[in-house]
Every structure is written in C-alpha cells, then in structure tokens.
Amino acid sequence: MTHGEKPQGRDWLWSSTSLALLGFLAIAAFFMFTEHRAHFFGILPYLLLLACPLLHLFMHGKHGGHGGGDGGRADRPETHKHDHHGDEK
C-alpha cells in the first residue's frame, strides 16, 4: 500500500450510501425505542418473574441439587427413621 491509498474497508464506511444507511438505521432505532418503550416496560415484571425459575433450574447444577452437598447418594446412613405403618412405640 502506498502513502496515498486508503484501506478498502474505510472507503465503504465513508461512502454516501453507507452514511445514508447508517442515518436511516439510527432514525429507525430511535422510533422503535420511543414507540415500543411502553411494551418493554409492561413486560419487564413478567421477565423478572420468569428469571426466578430459570435461575433456580440452571444454578442448582453448581452445588449438587437439594441433596445437601453429597450428591444425593443412596448409600448414606439415614438420620431419621420413620415407621410408615403407624406402629410407633
């Protein structure tokens, strides 16, 4: 590349077509935000409520679930013996 040449990517960015496209996209983004802001804020509480079970579902894989940290092994000694037949003495 000689001293007077510009990189080819910068030519497209500063062309009149790309500047017009960028201007149109900026205007469209502005109107999309202003016109649909009420819809977004209206659904925001439901998104927060939806986040609770999703976080519960995805975060329990980190500590072994509800088993108390031992991975829920079946060979652990039981601490509470219950007679389910009603024959307690």
C-alpha contacts under 8 A as a table, 3 or more apart, distances in Angstrom:
res1	aa1	res2	aa2	distance
1	M	5	E	6.31
2	T	5	E	5.68
6	K	10	R	7.07
6	K	11	D	7.15
7	P	10	R	5.66
7	P	11	D	6.91
8	Q	11	D	5.34
8	Q	12	W	7.04
9	G	12	W	5.64
9	G	13	L	6.61
10	R	13	L	5.03
10	R	14	W	6.29
11	D	14	W	5.50
11	D	15	S	6.12
12	W	15	S	5.16
12	W	18	S	6.61
13	L	18	S	5.76
13	L	19	L	7.12
14	W	18	S	6.57
14	W	19	L	6.38
15	S	18	S	5.46
15	S	19	L	6.28
16	S	19	L	5.13
16	S	20	A	6.07
17	T	20	A	5.20
17	T	21	L	6.17
18	S	21	L	4.92
18	S	22	L	6.02
19	L	22	L	5.07
19	L	23	G	6.07
20	A	23	G	5.06
20	A	24	F	6.13
21	L	24	F	5.09
21	L	25	L	6.14
22	L	25	L	5.08
22	L	26	A	6.13
23	G	26	A	5.10
23	G	27	I	6.27
24	F	27	I	5.17
24	F	28	A	6.08
25	L	28	A	4.99
25	L	29	A	6.02
26	A	29	A	5.13
26	A	30	F	6.21
27	I	30	F	5.09
27	I	31	F	6.34
28	A	31	F	5.27
28	A	32	M	6.03
29	A	32	M	5.06
29	A	33	F	6.10
30	F	33	F	5.25
30	F	34	T	6.23
31	F	34	T	5.07
31	F	35	E	5.82
32	M	35	E	5.41
32	M	36	H	5.84
32	M	37	R	7.96
33	F	36	H	5.48
33	F	37	R	5.53
34	T	37	R	5.49
35	E	38	A	7.40
36	H	39	H	5.24
36	H	40	F	6.45
37	R	40	F	5.16
37	R	41	F	6.23
38	A	41	F	5.19
38	A	42	G	5.87
39	H	42	G	5.04
39	H	43	I	6.33
40	F	43	I	5.43
40	F	44	L	6.12
41	F	44	L	5.05
41	F	45	P	7.78
42	G	45	P	7.11
43	I	46	Y	5.42
43	I	47	L	6.39
44	L	47	L	5.04
44	L	48	L	6.35
45	P	48	L	5.11
45	P	49	L	6.32
46	Y	49	L	4.99
46	Y	50	L	6.07
47	L	50	L	4.97
47	L	51	A	6.16
48	L	51	A	5.05
48	L	52	C	6.85
49	L	52	C	5.54
49	L	53	P	7.68
50	L	53	P	6.11
50	L	54	L	6.58
51	A	54	L	5.09
51	A	55	L	5.90
52	C	55	L	5.29
52	C	56	H	6.17
53	P	56	H	4.86
53	P	57	L	5.96
54	L	57	L	5.04
54	L	58	F	6.12
55	L	58	F	5.22
55	L	59	M	5.60
56	H	59	M	5.44
56	H	60	H	6.18
57	L	60	H	6.03
57	L	61	G	7.81
58	F	61	G	6.21
59	M	62	K	5.74
59	M	63	H	7.90
60	H	63	H	5.86
60	H	64	G	6.45
60	H	65	G	5.00
60	H	66	H	7.78
61	G	64	G	5.68
61	G	65	G	6.13
62	K	65	G	7.70
63	H	69	G	6.42
64	G	67	G	6.62
64	G	68	G	7.49
64	G	69	G	5.68
64	G	70	D	7.17
64	G	71	G	5.07
64	G	72	G	7.64
65	G	68	G	7.36
65	G	69	G	7.48
65	G	71	G	7.12
65	G	72	G	7.89
66	H	69	G	7.64
66	H	72	G	7.71
67	G	70	D	6.33
67	G	71	G	5.74
67	G	72	G	4.47
68	G	71	G	7.22
68	G	72	G	7.24
69	G	72	G	7.48
70	D	73	R	6.45
73	R	76	R	6.15
78	E	81	K	6.82
83	D	86	G	6.21
83	D	87	D	6.52
83	D	88	E	6.35
84	H	87	D	7.80
